[in-house]
Amino acid sequence: MPNPTPLLATVLQTVNIKSYIPVELDIAESNYTERRCFFDASIGKFGISSHLTSPPTAANRRDREWTMVDQCILSWFYNTISKDVRAIVRAPKATEYTIWNAIHDQFWDHELHRAVYLEAEFRSLFQGDMDIKTYTGRLKQLVDDLHDVGQPIHETSQVLNMLRGLTPKYRHAVPVITAKNPPHTFLSARSYLLLEEQYDKEHAKSTAQHALFATGGSRPTAPAAGEGGSGAGQGGQPPPRPPTVAHGSAPRSDGRRGRGRGHGRGSYQHQGGSTSTPQPRAP
C-alpha cells in the first residue's frame, strides 16, 4: 500500500524560508520591491499565491488544512521582516492576506515619497571629480532604486542623462555616442567612456615622458659647488696651474703683467731682426 501524500502544511513547516528569501524587509533599506520578488517566487513555487491575492472566505476559515498553510506563510513573513516593520503591521488573529496588504500600503506610500528624491538626484547628478566608474556606478544605482519603487527609467533617457553630466573633457564623446545606430545602451556607452578615460591616462603619461626628454632630463647634471673633490675647479674643470718661476729669480709683481719678456729697462729690444747696443751715458 503506497504511503499517503503528506499534507502541504507539513511540507511547508520544514522549509527554511531565509534560504529562499535572503532579503529582510526594512524601512531604512527601502528594499520592498527587491524582497517582494523573492517572496512572490517562493509562494508561486508551492502553489499558494491565492493566500496573498484573495481574502479568505468563511469556508477557508473553517478548513483546518487551509488555516495551517496560511499560518505557515504568515510565519515566513514575520521571519523575513525587520523588528520595526513587525511592530507596524502585526495584528492578532491576522491572515496572510491582511498582513500582505498592510505591508504593501505602508511601503508603497513610503516608496512614492522616496521616488521624488531619487528622481531629483538622478536628473541633477554631475561627474565633477568622480572618475567614469564611480560616476556611472552612482547613476546605475539610482536607476535601479527608481525601478524598485515603480518608476523605471527608459534606456535612452539613462544614456542621455549620463552624457549630460559629463565633464567638458569628454564633450567629444557626446556626438560619437548619440550618432550610433542602433543606439548605445547605458552599459555600452559606459564601456566606451571607460576606454576613453584609459586612453587619456596613457596619453598624459606619454606626454610627460616626452617633455622630460625634451628638457634634457636624461642628461647628467654637473656637480654642485663644493662637490667633486678638492682638485675640481668651477664647472668640474681642473684648477689652473700656478706660473713657473725660474730658479733664483723672484716672481713678477702684478704691475709687470702684460709686458713682453725682454721688454723691460736695460734689456735688448728686437726690431726688424737687428740688435741695438745700449749707448754709454754721458759724463
ChimeraX attribute file (.defattr): number of C-alpha atoms within 10 A of each C-alpha:
attribute: neighborCount
match mode: 1-to-1
recipient: residues
	/A:1	3
	/A:2	4
	/A:3	5
	/A:4	6
	/A:5	6
	/A:6	8
	/A:7	11
	/A:8	14
	/A:9	18
	/A:10	13
	/A:11	12
	/A:12	16
	/A:13	16
	/A:14	9
	/A:15	12
	/A:16	10
	/A:17	18
	/A:18	12
	/A:19	8
	/A:20	12
	/A:21	22
	/A:22	12
	/A:23	18
	/A:24	19
	/A:25	27
	/A:26	18
	/A:27	16
	/A:28	8
	/A:29	8
	/A:30	17
	/A:31	18
	/A:32	22
	/A:33	19
	/A:34	17
	/A:35	19
	/A:36	16
	/A:37	12
	/A:38	14
	/A:39	20
	/A:40	14
	/A:41	14
	/A:42	16
	/A:43	15
	/A:44	11
	/A:45	10
	/A:46	11
	/A:47	10
	/A:48	17
	/A:49	14
	/A:50	13
	/A:51	20
	/A:52	19
	/A:53	12
	/A:54	11
	/A:55	13
	/A:56	18
	/A:57	9
	/A:58	8
	/A:59	9
	/A:60	13
	/A:61	13
	/A:62	10
	/A:63	11
	/A:64	12
	/A:65	14
	/A:66	18
	/A:67	15
	/A:68	17
	/A:69	21
	/A:70	24
	/A:71	17
	/A:72	19
	/A:73	22
	/A:74	19
	/A:75	14
	/A:76	20
	/A:77	19
	/A:78	17
	/A:79	16
	/A:80	20
	/A:81	18
	/A:82	14
	/A:83	13
	/A:84	12
	/A:85	17
	/A:86	18
	/A:87	9
	/A:88	11
	/A:89	16
	/A:90	14
	/A:91	11
	/A:92	5
	/A:93	8
	/A:94	13
	/A:95	19
	/A:96	24
	/A:97	18
	/A:98	19
	/A:99	19
	/A:100	16
	/A:101	14
	/A:102	15
	/A:103	18
	/A:104	14
	/A:105	12
	/A:106	14
	/A:107	21
	/A:108	16
	/A:109	11
	/A:110	15
	/A:111	22
	/A:112	15
	/A:113	12
	/A:114	15
	/A:115	19
	/A:116	12
	/A:117	11
	/A:118	18
	/A:119	16
	/A:120	10
	/A:121	13
	/A:122	21
	/A:123	16
	/A:124	10
	/A:125	16
	/A:126	18
	/A:127	19
	/A:128	11
	/A:129	9
	/A:130	12
	/A:131	13
	/A:132	19
	/A:133	13
	/A:134	12
	/A:135	19
	/A:136	23
	/A:137	13
	/A:138	15
	/A:139	22
	/A:140	17
	/A:141	13
	/A:142	19
	/A:143	20
	/A:144	14
	/A:145	22
	/A:146	22
	/A:147	15
	/A:148	19
	/A:149	23
	/A:150	13
	/A:151	17
	/A:152	12
	/A:153	15
	/A:154	10
	/A:155	15
	/A:156	14
	/A:157	13
	/A:158	19
	/A:159	21
	/A:160	16
	/A:161	18
	/A:162	23
	/A:163	22
	/A:164	16
	/A:165	17
	/A:166	22
	/A:167	13
	/A:168	10
	/A:169	9
	/A:170	12
	/A:171	12
	/A:172	9
	/A:173	16
	/A:174	16
	/A:175	10
	/A:176	12
	/A:177	20
	/A:178	16
	/A:179	10
	/A:180	9
	/A:181	7
	/A:182	7
	/A:183	14
	/A:184	19
	/A:185	15
	/A:186	20
	/A:187	14
	/A:188	13
	/A:189	21
	/A:190	21
	/A:191	15
	/A:192	14
	/A:193	21
	/A:194	16
	/A:195	12
	/A:196	15
	/A:197	17
	/A:198	11
	/A:199	12
	/A:200	13
	/A:201	11
	/A:202	11
	/A:203	12
	/A:204	10
	/A:205	11
	/A:206	11
	/A:207	10
	/A:208	11
	/A:209	12
	/A:210	11
	/A:211	11
	/A:212	11
	/A:213	11
	/A:214	10
	/A:215	9
	/A:216	10
	/A:217	12
	/A:218	9
	/A:219	8
	/A:220	7
	/A:221	8
	/A:222	10
	/A:223	12
	/A:224	10
	/A:225	11
	/A:226	11
	/A:227	11
	/A:228	13
	/A:229	8
	/A:230	9
	/A:231	9
	/A:232	15
	/A:233	15
	/A:234	11
	/A:235	11
	/A:236	16
	/A:237	9
	/A:238	11
	/A:239	11
	/A:240	7
	/A:241	6
	/A:242	6
	/A:243	8
	/A:244	7
	/A:245	10
	/A:246	8
	/A:247	6
	/A:248	6
	/A:249	7
	/A:250	8
	/A:251	10
	/A:252	10
	/A:253	7
	/A:254	7
	/A:255	7
	/A:256	9
	/A:257	9
	/A:258	7
	/A:259	9
	/A:260	8
	/A:261	9
	/A:262	11
	/A:263	11
	/A:264	11
	/A:265	7
	/A:266	8
	/A:267	11
	/A:268	13
	/A:269	17
	/A:270	11
	/A:271	8
	/A:272	6
	/A:273	6
	/A:274	8
	/A:275	10
	/A:276	9
	/A:277	9
	/A:278	10
	/A:279	6
	/A:280	6
	/A:281	5
	/A:282	4
	/A:283	3
